[in-house]
Every structure is written in structure tokens, then in C-alpha cells.
Amino acid sequence: MSQLTRLSGLIDAFRPADGPPPRSLAKFCLWAVKGATPVLLMAGLVSACAGALEVFTAVVLGRVVDTAVEADARTFFTDHWTLLLGCLLFFIVLRPLVLGLSAAAQGIAVSPNLQPLVLSRLHRWTMGHAVTFFDNDFAGRIAQKQMQTARAITDVTTEIINVVAFALASLVGSALLLTSIDWRIGLVLVLWIVAYFGLIRWFMPRVRHVSKNRASARAMVTGQVVDTITNIKTVKLFAHADHEDKVALDAMSAFREKAIQFGGISTMFRFTLMTLAGVLPAVLIGGTLVLWSQGAATPGDIAAAGAVSLRLAQMTGWVSFTLMGLYANIGEVEDGMRTLTPPQTITDAPDAVDLGEVADIRFDHVSFAYGRKTGGVEDIDLHIARGEKLGIVGASGAGKSTLVALLLRLYDPEKGQVTVSEQDLRGLTQESLRRSVGMVTQETAMFNRSTRENILYGRPDATEEEMIEAAERAEAHDFILQLEDHKGRKGYDAHLGERGVRLSGGQRQRIALARAILKNAPILVLDEATSALDSEVEASIQEALERVMEGKTVLAIAHRLSTLAQMDRIIVLDDGRVVEEGTHQQLLEQRGLYARYWQRQSGGFICADDESAEAAE
């Protein structure tokens, strides 16, 4: 077992990559496997030795045949026992040993480590992309591309070791062996090899092209299916199963067409190569027989040439099938590169520093419109003092969530700058900035993990007692104890389902509150943090929130204005601009937009459409 452990540890399966992934195929593949190269070369060398030994079997066979033809049958075994013993040791000791080493190098040292190595590098790079990268694609498609590309690079590498190195060594050894019989026989094999590689060179770019298209279509099917399953409740509520079925079938039909194209080119490729493979034994054995008839070759030479030609003919089918897969995988790698390797748009500056003690926050004439001409925020000039509690009000689309996203540096401003403690966010590390911000949103994100893991996401090193205290303060402890998942796990061990689907909206918000309470960050962002709670639970949580907010800088977004009445200051956003500012009482006295919102609330929610509200009056 210790030998197995040492062999499996030759490659560090989770070693970080050096820099960003290149966008050219060869450099990208080298980036993906960097650090494993010495082991890959060793595995390739062992595979080549195994291929050379396959040729040596023909040499051994020829030697035995020639000896048998010339020897006296009655004394053959006693006169030539050393030759027979050598052959026996070769076939039952040396050959199995080399083939076993080759299998161990590939099956233990390379394959189990290479895919995690490539996948971990792609996953880290993907996680570093800005949120716009994920906004513009299917989550399922991105995940499929990661898995597809990592598997394809692993398959390409192992097949180069397992097949290409083995086959090339066999071809070179065969050419040398046949040349030793007669240079003309060796020349025939060389011409055959030239024709073989000529066909490969013609077919492979075409295989690669259709494979890339097939991989793209397959990923689109995955993305579409995952999108439907993720939103299955909406599909059922709107009775759109037939519509989603049609959308999925359209994607599957496109994939089917690409698969048929791939099947056509692969069939033509294999048929052509197998025809060429059938020519080889006829030519080599026939040529050696002609030489034998002229006294220029021995029976052993005929046996050796026959063994080599039959082995190469058989190998041709194996190699052609492997090359099809290899070039198909290269196409999939190229397809994955297009999706996964664009430069990251939001990165830490080379001289970025960690955010220290949090002081004030300033939006200095900030504008951001998601690359469009309208939307987002425009010319926001806002100063938030340390420890101040700021309420943010505005109709849907006024720019409230954009303001928070800019503070978290999910986007960079198109104009102006955002600073914390008088430091531009672009000069801070993203990790240190986001560690300083606790956040509870209306659309609460839950992982399909245990309740404990979801709460501890706020502070993974917290103790069990601290976690439970946070859950109690968020009014979540009691309902958590009643949870049980489909595997019988209960309470804090129960898994919550994908995106927390097994919980109600209010339960998800209370777990998110517990997570934020546990994190205890100096900046707290509440984006409709209690919108999914009933009045009784909200009242008890509001008291807990007031205690949590003590000493923190708070940005609270709410449509239910009663939750903002106690804020130190409230700003009103309209069409991306700050149009009003003051305390709750001051804003009511101004009799402006905030006062109209206050008067028109029904159940505490803002009418998003001002004109429709006026018409209703």
C-alpha cells in the first residue's frame, strides 16, 4: 500500500496554476498539466518500451522458427534449452513486468491525478470571473464546460502516452526489424507509414471541427435541461411543460445533427484506414515470400514479417479509433477554451492591499450602466460615515441593488470611484473587501449542504455554540430542529436541497440572517432582509437586527418603509440618481417622493409605477 501511495502521489493533483490560461491550444494544454510533465514523460517512456517489446516478440519468434528448422527434432529441446528458457523468461517475466509498469504509471500515477489537476485549475479561474460572466450564460453549461475540458485534456494526455508513444515505438522497431531482413521490405513499410499519416493529416482537422461543434451542441443541451430543472416550479406553475419539452428537443435535435455529422466523418476515416491496414500483411508477407524463394530470406524472417504485419494491421484499427477520440477531445478542449478562458474583467491590482479597519464609505460621482446607455446609477455622490445606518429607498429599477453591487466590487464604476477608508476599491483585494461586508438579500442563496454548513459559511471557524447562538438570534433555531431530509438527516445535519428549495422563503431568510450575524462584519448590507417574514417573526428579528447593527455601518434597502424609519439617514433613488436625502421625519416634511411613497403604501410596499399609483387615487 505504501508503494501505491508513493506512486499515486507523484503528481500534486491540486497544485495551483501559474497565471491565467493561454488562449492557444498547445499553450493552454501545457498550462493545464504544468507540474505533471516529468511524470508524464516517464509514463510515455515506459509505454514506448512496452511498444518496442511487442516488436521484439517477432524477433524472438523468428529466431525460434529458424532454430527449429535447422535443428534435429529429436535433440531440439536438449540442444537449445538456453534459447527456450530465454524465450520463456521474456514472455512470462520481462514482457508482463514492462506492460504492468506501463499500466501502473497510467492507471495510478497519471489518470487519477490529471483530471483533478486540470479541473481544479479551471474551477479556480472560473470562480475569479466577474458576475457578468455568469449572468450571460447557463450555469449548467459553464459546469459542463469545466468537466468536459478537464476530461478531454486528461483523455488526450493518457491516449498520447498509452497509444501514440506505444504505437510510434512499435512502428520504428518494426521498420528496423524489416530493414534487417531486406531494405526493400523496410522501404515498403516506410511508404505504408507515409500513406497512413497522410490520411490522418487529411481527416483529423475535419474530425476536430465537427467534434468542436458537437461538444458545443452537447453543452447547450446540458445548459437548457439544467435551466429547466432549476426553475421546475415556475414551469409547473405556468403549465409550460410542453413548451420546455419543445425547447429541450430543439437543443437535442441540434446536438443530434452534429452527432450525425461526426459519425459520418468518423465512419469514412475508419473505413479508409482499415482498408489501408488490410494491404500491409499482403504486401509484407508476400514480399518476404518472394525473397525466401530467391534465397534472400529465411523461414524465420517470414514468421517475423508475418507477426509484425499482422500486429501492425491490428494496431491500425486500435490506433485509428484512439486518434478519432483524441481529435474529438481536442475539439472539445477548443470548445471549452472559448467559454472558460476569456480574461477576467475584475481582478486585484498587482499592488492591491488588504482592507484594514473600516472607516467611512464614499461614492465619488459614480456612474455605472452595465455597459448600456441607460439603467444602473448616474453621478452618485454619497458619503456614509463609519457606524452610520443608511436606508436606501426607490422604486424597482431605481439603482438600489446596483449601488450595493458597486460597494462589493461585483462591478467597477464606469465613471468615478468607490472608496472605503479613503482607499479606492480597485486598490484593495477583493477577498478582504468582501470579508468586511455581511449581506442578507431578498433572493437568499442556499447551498445543497447541511444547515450547519450553510450557517457556518458566514464564519467557517466558528464554534458550534456560536453557530447555534446566531441561529437563535435569527429566530431560526426552533424550525431547524424540526428539519429532516430524504436521507433521514435531522436538524443542523439536514441538507436543504438545491438553492434551499426545501425551505420556505422566510426560513431561507432566517438562515441567511444567522449567517450574517455569525460573520459579524463591520459593514452590514440588508437588501429586503425581512421581506419574506411574517409580521410576528419580523418584529422579533427586528430587535435582534437592531442589536446586530450596533457599531456597524449599515446599508438597508427596503420597500417596507416602516423598517427604515429608525435609520440615521435615508436616501431616495429615482432613475439612478439620489433625489432626496434626510431622516425619516425630514423626508416626510419635504413632501416629496418619499412622502408620496409613505402615503401610498399598501402593506408597507412601494408602488413601483408612480403613474399607476396616481391613477389609482
C-alpha positions as a printed Julia matrix, in Angstrom:
617×3 Matrix{Float64}:
   0.0     0.0     0.0
   2.91    2.36    0.73
   4.23    1.8    -2.8
   0.76    2.53   -4.17
   0.59    5.74   -2.12
   4.01    6.87   -3.32
   3.13    6.18   -6.95
  -0.24    7.96   -6.7
   1.48   10.96   -5.07
   3.97   11.62   -7.85
   1.64   14.32   -9.25
   0.25   17.05   -6.98
  -3.4    16.79   -8.05
  -4.39   20.22   -6.72
  -1.37   22.37   -7.47
  -2.44   25.92   -8.44
  -1.79   27.12  -11.97
   0.87   29.68  -12.85
  -1.01   32.71  -14.18
  -4.06   32.89  -16.43
  -4.84   30.22  -19.05
  -3.41   30.94  -22.52
  -5.87   31.1   -25.41
  -3.91   28.99  -27.9
  -4.43   25.21  -27.84
  -0.89   23.96  -27.24
  -0.05   26.57  -24.59
  -3.41   26.02  -22.88
  -2.8    22.26  -22.61
   0.71   22.85  -21.24
  -0.75   25.34  -18.7
  -3.31   22.75  -17.64
  -0.79   19.94  -16.97
   2.19   22.01  -15.82
   3.85   20.39  -12.84
   2.94   16.89  -14.0
   5.26   16.94  -17.05
   8.14   14.84  -15.59
   5.75   12.06  -14.59
   4.02   12.21  -17.98
   7.38   11.88  -19.76
   8.29    8.92  -17.56
   4.95    7.23  -18.3
   5.47    7.88  -22.03
   8.95    6.34  -21.92
   7.65    3.2   -20.2
   4.84    2.93  -22.78
   7.38    3.28  -25.61
   9.45    0.46  -24.08
   6.33   -1.69  -24.0
   5.73   -0.92  -27.69
   9.32   -1.83  -28.58
   8.96   -5.15  -26.75
   5.99   -6.01  -28.97
   8.35   -5.86  -31.95
  10.93   -7.91  -30.1
   8.37  -10.72  -29.77
   8.54  -11.07  -33.57
  12.34  -11.25  -33.38
  12.08  -14.0   -30.76
   9.52  -15.87  -32.85
  11.75  -15.68  -35.97
  14.76  -16.91  -34.02
  12.85  -19.88  -32.65
  11.47  -20.79  -36.09
  14.88  -20.61  -37.77
  16.43  -22.7   -34.97
  13.67  -25.28  -35.2
  14.01  -25.58  -38.98
  17.76  -26.17  -38.78
  17.81  -28.39  -35.65
  17.32  -32.13  -35.23
  13.81  -32.61  -33.92
  14.92  -35.43  -31.6
  17.53  -33.31  -29.78
  15.93  -29.86  -30.22
  15.0   -29.32  -26.57
  18.29  -30.58  -25.13
  20.45  -28.71  -27.62
  18.61  -25.38  -27.42
  17.25  -25.26  -23.87
  19.01  -21.93  -23.17
  17.16  -20.3   -26.1
  13.86  -21.72  -24.94
  14.49  -20.63  -21.33
  15.32  -17.12  -22.52
  12.09  -17.01  -24.55
  10.14  -18.26  -21.53
  11.63  -15.58  -19.25
  10.92  -12.94  -21.87
   7.23  -13.88  -22.23
   6.35  -14.59  -18.58
   8.67  -12.16  -16.74
  10.11   -9.26  -18.75
   7.15   -8.5   -21.04
   4.48   -8.66  -18.28
   6.7    -6.6   -15.99
   7.13   -3.76  -18.51
   3.44   -3.84  -19.5
   2.49   -3.82  -15.81
   4.75   -0.83  -15.12
   3.14    0.97  -18.05
  -0.36    0.18  -16.74
   0.6     1.33  -13.22
   2.11    4.58  -14.48
  -1.05    5.42  -16.39
  -3.68    3.94  -14.07
  -2.22    5.04  -10.72
   0.2     7.94  -11.28
  -1.39    9.77  -14.22
  -5.14    9.26  -14.75
  -6.41    9.68  -11.15
  -4.38   12.86  -10.66
  -4.52   14.6   -14.01
  -8.26   15.28  -14.19
  -8.44   16.8   -10.66
  -5.36   18.89  -11.51
  -6.92   20.33  -14.68
 -10.42   20.66  -13.21
  -9.21   22.46  -10.08
  -7.3    24.97  -12.22
 -10.28   25.61  -14.49
 -12.61   25.88  -11.5
 -10.4    28.42   -9.73
 -10.14   30.5   -12.89
 -13.89   30.35  -13.49
 -14.67   31.45   -9.93
 -12.47   34.5   -10.5
 -14.69   35.82  -13.3
 -16.96   38.8   -12.66
 -20.67   38.14  -12.08
 -21.4    39.33  -15.63
 -19.64   36.2   -16.91
 -22.22   34.05  -15.1
 -25.11   36.39  -15.9
 -24.54   35.87  -19.63
 -24.51   32.06  -19.7
 -26.27   28.96  -18.37
 -24.88   27.74  -15.04
 -25.23   24.15  -16.29
 -23.36   24.97  -19.49
 -20.43   26.52  -17.59
 -20.23   23.48  -15.3
 -20.42   21.16  -18.31
 -17.56   23.04  -19.99
 -15.35   22.65  -16.91
 -15.97   18.91  -16.66
 -15.78   18.39  -20.42
 -12.49   20.26  -20.84
 -10.8    18.6   -17.85
 -11.88   15.13  -19.01
 -10.84   15.84  -22.62
  -7.33   17.04  -21.66
  -6.93   14.01  -19.42
  -8.03   11.68  -22.2
  -5.75   13.36  -24.76
  -2.76   13.08  -22.44
  -3.36    9.47  -21.44
  -4.01    8.41  -25.03
  -0.79   10.06  -26.2
   1.03    8.06  -23.53
  -0.92    4.84  -23.92
  -1.31    4.71  -27.7
   0.83    7.25  -29.53
   4.09    6.54  -27.66
   3.4     2.78  -27.8
   2.47    2.81  -31.5
   5.37    5.03  -32.58
   7.87    2.79  -30.79
   6.27   -0.23  -32.45
   6.45    1.4   -35.89
  10.1     2.42  -35.51
  11.03   -1.02  -34.17
   9.12   -2.73  -36.98
  10.87   -0.63  -39.61
  14.28   -1.53  -38.16
  13.38   -5.21  -37.97
  12.12   -5.41  -41.55
  15.11   -3.43  -42.82
  17.37   -6.02  -41.19
  15.6    -8.68  -43.29
  15.89   -6.65  -46.51
  15.99   -2.93  -47.13
  13.24   -3.24  -49.74
  10.81   -4.72  -47.17
  11.69   -1.89  -44.79
  11.05    0.64  -47.59
   7.59   -0.85  -48.2
   6.71   -0.31  -44.54
   8.03    3.26  -44.63
   5.88    4.03  -47.7
   2.87    2.5   -45.96
   3.52    4.66  -42.88
   3.71    7.78  -45.09
   0.33    6.91  -46.64
  -1.11    6.19  -43.17
  -0.08    9.55  -41.76
  -1.18   11.3   -44.94
  -4.71   10.0   -44.43
  -4.61   11.02  -40.78
  -3.47   14.53  -41.7
  -6.36   14.89  -44.16
  -9.06   13.55  -41.87
  -8.07   14.89  -38.45
  -8.76   18.63  -38.97
 -12.23   17.69  -40.22
 -12.79   15.4   -37.23
 -11.62   18.17  -34.92
 -14.0    20.7   -36.47
 -17.14   18.55  -36.26
 -16.16   17.41  -32.76
 -15.93   21.02  -31.59
 -19.42   21.69  -32.97
 -20.75   18.52  -31.35
 -19.29   19.49  -27.95
 -20.84   22.95  -28.17
 -24.24   21.47  -29.0
 -23.96   18.94  -26.16
 -23.16   21.69  -23.65
 -26.18   23.66  -24.88
 -28.41   20.65  -24.2
 -26.99   20.39  -20.68
 -27.49   24.11  -20.06
 -31.07   24.02  -21.31
 -32.01   20.96  -19.26
 -30.38   22.32  -16.09
 -32.12   25.67  -16.62
 -35.5    23.93  -16.86
 -34.9    21.71  -13.83
 -33.62   24.63  -11.75
 -36.84   26.52  -12.48
 -39.17   23.5   -12.38
 -41.63   25.17  -10.0
 -42.11   28.05  -12.42
 -42.56   25.58  -15.28
 -45.3    23.78  -13.38
 -46.99   26.96  -12.11
 -47.32   28.27  -15.66
 -48.2    24.82  -17.08
 -45.37   25.13  -19.61
 -44.08   21.55  -19.6
 -44.85   21.24  -23.32
 -43.01   24.49  -24.07
 -39.94   23.41  -22.11
 -40.08   20.0   -23.78
 -40.01   21.69  -27.19
 -37.09   23.93  -26.2
 -35.15   20.91  -24.91
 -35.99   18.85  -28.01
 -34.79   21.7   -30.25
 -31.44   21.67  -28.43
 -31.31   17.87  -28.59
 -32.14   17.94  -32.3
 -29.25   20.33  -32.94
 -26.96   18.02  -30.96
 -28.25   15.0   -32.94
 -27.41   16.71  -36.24
 -23.87   17.46  -35.06
 -23.51   13.89  -33.77
 -24.59   12.5   -37.17
 -22.0    14.7   -38.9
 -19.35   13.38  -36.51
 -20.49    9.81  -37.12
 -20.23   10.25  -40.89
 -16.7    11.59  -40.9
 -15.55    9.02  -38.32
 -17.01    6.13  -40.35
 -15.24    7.3   -43.51
 -11.99    7.73  -41.59
 -12.03    4.26  -40.04
 -13.11    2.52  -43.27
 -10.25    4.13  -45.22
  -7.63    3.26  -42.61
  -8.85   -0.31  -42.23
  -8.61   -0.76  -45.99
  -5.04    0.51  -45.88
  -4.35   -1.8   -42.93
  -5.51   -4.81  -44.97
  -2.91   -4.05  -47.62
   0.02   -4.26  -45.17
   0.1    -8.03  -44.37
  -0.39   -8.95  -48.03
   2.5    -6.77  -49.15
   4.95   -7.61  -46.33
   4.32  -11.36  -46.18
   4.16  -11.6   -49.96
   7.39   -9.64  -50.36
   9.19  -11.79  -47.78
   7.97  -14.97  -49.51
   9.42  -13.67  -52.8
  12.75  -13.03  -51.05
  12.6   -16.52  -49.49
  12.01  -18.05  -52.92
  15.16  -16.28  -54.08
  17.13  -17.49  -51.06
  17.34  -13.99  -49.58
  15.13  -14.68  -46.53
  14.71  -17.49  -44.01
  11.5   -19.13  -42.75
  12.08  -17.23  -39.51
  12.08  -13.97  -41.48
   8.72  -14.96  -42.98
   7.35  -15.65  -39.48
   8.76  -12.38  -38.12
   7.43  -10.32  -41.04
   4.06  -12.01  -40.73
   3.89  -11.38  -36.99
   4.89   -7.73  -37.4
   2.49   -7.07  -40.29
  -0.46   -8.71  -38.54
   0.33   -6.84  -35.31
   0.55   -3.51  -37.17
  -2.67   -4.22  -39.06
  -4.48   -4.96  -35.81
  -2.91   -1.91  -34.2
  -4.14    0.25  -37.06
  -7.76   -0.26  -36.03
  -6.93    0.4   -32.4
  -4.87    3.49  -33.23
  -7.45    4.85  -35.67
 -10.19    4.53  -33.06
  -7.94    6.22  -30.49
  -6.98    9.03  -32.86
 -10.67    9.66  -33.53
 -11.2    10.03  -29.81
  -8.03   12.09  -29.43
  -9.01   14.63  -32.08
 -12.6    14.64  -30.84
 -11.24   15.52  -27.41
  -9.03   18.24  -28.88
 -12.17   19.72  -30.42
 -13.86   19.64  -27.03
 -10.84   21.34  -25.42
 -11.02   24.13  -28.01
 -14.74   24.49  -27.38
 -14.15   24.7   -23.63
 -11.36   27.23  -24.11
 -13.75   29.59  -25.9
 -16.09   29.6   -22.91
 -13.75   29.39  -19.92
 -10.58   31.33  -20.8
 -11.67   34.92  -21.51
  -9.63   37.37  -19.42
 -11.12   38.16  -16.03
 -12.62   41.64  -16.09
 -12.4    42.36  -12.35
  -9.05   41.45  -10.85
  -6.87   42.51   -7.96
  -4.27   45.11   -8.9
  -0.66   43.86   -8.68
  -0.09   46.17   -5.7
  -3.52   45.58   -4.1
  -3.58   45.61   -0.29
  -5.91   44.08    2.25
  -8.58   46.31    3.71
  -7.71   47.15    7.3
 -10.01   48.84    9.77
 -13.2    50.01    8.08
 -13.9    53.74    8.31
 -16.19   55.74    6.04
 -17.58   54.78    2.61
 -17.72   57.22   -0.27
 -19.27   57.11   -3.73
 -17.42   59.86   -5.59
 -19.55   60.89   -8.6
 -20.08   57.26   -9.53
 -21.87   56.21  -12.73
 -22.49   52.67  -13.92
 -24.99   51.43  -16.53
 -23.91   47.81  -17.23
 -22.32   48.93  -20.5
 -25.6    50.39  -21.72
 -26.74   53.98  -22.15
 -29.49   53.76  -19.52
 -30.08   51.9   -16.25
 -27.85   51.49  -13.21
 -26.79   54.63  -11.36
 -25.6    58.05  -12.51
 -23.4    60.63  -10.79
 -23.89   59.25   -7.27
 -22.06   61.47   -4.78
 -22.6    59.9    -1.38
 -20.68   59.8     1.9
 -21.51   57.22    4.58
 -19.8    57.79    7.92
 -18.41   54.95    9.99
 -21.18   53.45   12.11
 -23.93   55.28   10.2
 -27.14   53.45    9.37
 -28.29   54.41    5.89
 -31.67   53.49    4.42
 -31.99   53.28    0.64
 -35.4    53.74   -0.95
 -36.53   53.69   -4.55
 -38.89   52.04   -6.97
 -37.87   48.86   -8.79
 -35.02   49.61  -11.2
 -34.02   52.84   -9.44
 -30.45   51.57   -8.84
 -30.54   50.36   -5.24
 -29.03   46.91   -5.82
 -26.54   48.38   -8.31
 -25.25   50.67   -5.56
 -24.66   47.68   -3.28
 -23.05   45.66   -6.09
 -20.57   48.51   -6.68
 -19.73   48.57   -2.96
 -18.99   44.83   -3.09
 -16.97   45.4    -6.27
 -19.02   42.95   -8.26
 -18.67   45.62  -10.93
 -16.25   48.52  -11.41
 -17.69   52.02  -11.92
 -17.68   53.34  -15.47
 -17.11   56.83  -14.02
 -15.97   57.98  -10.59
 -14.69   55.81   -7.77
 -15.92   54.0    -4.67
 -13.7    54.2    -1.59
 -13.67   52.55    1.83
 -11.45   54.13    4.46
 -10.29   56.54    1.73
  -8.95   53.63   -0.36
 -10.22   53.05   -3.89
 -11.8    49.6    -4.05
  -9.69   48.86   -7.13
  -6.6    49.09   -4.91
  -7.94   46.57   -2.38
  -8.0    42.79   -2.59
 -11.5    41.58   -3.38
 -11.36   38.9    -0.68
 -10.51   41.35    2.12
 -13.22   43.77    0.96
 -15.95   41.13    0.89
 -14.84   39.67    4.21
 -15.68   43.09    5.66
 -19.26   43.04    4.39
 -22.1    40.92    5.74
 -25.15   40.71    3.49
 -28.7    39.43    3.58
 -30.7    39.64    0.37
 -34.26   39.06   -0.7
 -33.14   36.27   -3.03
 -31.27   34.28   -0.43
 -28.7    31.8    -1.77
 -28.55   28.38   -0.1
 -26.2    25.51   -0.89
 -27.39   21.92   -1.12
 -25.43   21.17    2.02
 -26.28   20.78    5.67
 -27.94   23.58    7.61
 -24.79   23.78    9.72
 -22.56   24.3     6.67
 -24.9    26.97    5.3
 -24.78   28.99    8.52
 -21.04   28.44    9.02
 -20.49   29.89    5.54
 -20.52   33.23    7.34
 -17.55   32.21    9.5
 -16.24   28.67    8.93
 -14.06   28.66   12.06
 -16.95   29.48   14.42
 -17.73   27.04   17.21
 -20.93   25.0    17.44
 -22.12   27.2    20.31
 -21.54   30.41   18.31
 -23.4    28.96   15.32
 -26.4    27.93   17.41
 -26.46   31.33   19.14
 -26.58   33.04   15.73
 -29.45   30.77   14.66
 -31.34   31.57   17.85
 -30.88   35.31   17.37
 -32.22   34.94   13.82
 -35.29   33.04   15.11
 -34.13   30.0    13.09
 -33.11   27.51   15.78
 -36.57   26.08   16.51
 -37.55   25.31   12.91
 -34.06   23.96   12.16
 -34.51   21.32   14.86
 -37.62   20.1    13.02
 -35.86   19.67    9.66
 -35.33   16.21    8.16
 -34.09   15.45    4.66
 -34.78   12.48    2.37
 -31.82   10.55    3.81
 -33.07   10.88    7.37
 -30.57   13.55    8.46
 -32.12   15.85   11.0
 -31.73   19.33   12.46
 -28.44   21.04   11.7
 -27.29   17.97    9.72
 -30.29   18.06    7.34
 -29.46   19.12    3.78
 -31.51   21.98    2.38
 -31.84   20.94   -1.28
 -30.58   22.84   -4.31
 -30.84   26.61   -3.68
 -32.61   25.78   -0.38
 -35.68   24.53   -2.22
 -36.89   22.55    0.81
 -37.3    25.72    2.86
 -39.89   28.48    2.71
 -38.78   31.97    1.74
 -38.96   33.1     5.37
 -36.89   30.14    6.56
 -34.22   30.84    3.97
 -34.05   34.47    5.07
 -33.67   33.49    8.72
 -30.78   31.16    7.9
 -29.22   33.96    5.84
 -29.64   36.3     8.81
 -27.96   33.74   11.06
 -25.1    33.55    8.57
 -24.69   37.36    8.57
 -24.93   37.52   12.37
 -22.22   34.87   12.66
 -19.98   36.69   10.17
 -20.12   39.84   12.3
 -18.61   42.03    9.56
 -18.13   45.79   10.15
 -20.34   46.65    7.15
 -23.83   45.16    7.01
 -25.99   45.24    3.87
 -29.68   44.37    4.22
 -31.39   44.08    0.84
 -35.05   43.39    1.67
 -33.7    41.25    4.51
 -37.08   40.65    6.17
 -39.38   40.82    3.14
 -40.31   37.12    3.32
 -41.1    37.1     7.04
 -44.48   37.37    8.66
 -45.12   40.36   10.92
 -44.68   38.46   14.19
 -41.34   36.91   13.24
 -40.19   40.19   11.68
 -40.89   42.07   14.89
 -38.76   39.69   16.96
 -35.97   39.63   14.35
 -36.04   43.42   14.07
 -35.0    43.62   17.7
 -32.14   41.19   17.03
 -31.12   43.19   13.96
 -31.01   46.39   15.97
 -28.56   44.74   18.35
 -26.51   43.33   15.45
 -26.37   46.76   13.76
 -24.85   48.42   16.82
 -21.43   49.81   15.93
 -21.69   48.73   12.3
 -22.0    50.7     9.1
 -25.37   49.65    7.69
 -26.91   49.97    4.23
 -30.53   48.85    4.34
 -32.73   48.56    1.25
 -36.43   48.1     1.84
 -39.75   48.68    0.14
 -41.44   48.35    3.52
 -40.63   51.84    4.75
 -41.55   51.14    8.36
 -38.35   49.07    8.64
 -36.26   52.15    7.72
 -37.89   54.73    9.97
 -35.16   54.4    12.61
 -32.24   54.77   10.18
 -29.84   57.66   10.81
 -30.37   58.82    7.24
 -32.41   57.79    4.23
 -31.66   58.44    0.57
 -34.23   58.18   -2.2
 -33.12   56.95   -5.61
 -35.04   57.69   -8.76
 -33.83   56.75  -12.24
 -30.33   56.06  -10.89
 -29.89   59.4    -9.08
 -30.15   60.49   -5.45
 -33.15   62.83   -5.47
 -33.85   63.15   -1.72
 -31.85   62.75    1.47
 -32.58   63.11    5.18
 -34.09   61.41    8.19
 -37.5    59.79    8.03
 -39.15   62.84    9.59
 -37.25   65.32    7.42
 -38.25   63.49    4.25
 -41.91   63.43    5.28
 -41.75   67.2     5.89
 -40.26   67.75    2.41
 -43.47   66.29    0.95
 -41.53   64.87   -1.97
 -41.18   61.41   -3.48
 -40.52   59.69   -0.13
 -43.6    61.26    1.4
 -45.7    60.06   -1.53
 -44.3    56.55   -1.13
 -45.17   56.65    2.56
 -48.72   57.74    1.86
 -49.3    55.22   -0.91
 -48.0    52.14    0.86
 -50.31   49.2     1.0
 -48.99   46.64    3.44
 -45.78   48.64    3.58
 -44.65   48.24   -0.07
 -43.74   50.95   -2.55
 -45.8    51.31   -5.7
 -43.13   50.77   -8.34
 -45.12   52.59  -11.02
 -45.7    56.15   -9.86
 -48.14   56.98  -12.64
 -50.33   53.96  -11.98
 -50.43   54.91   -8.31
 -51.65   58.39   -9.18
 -54.27   56.93  -11.48
 -55.46   54.66   -8.69
 -56.03   57.69   -6.47
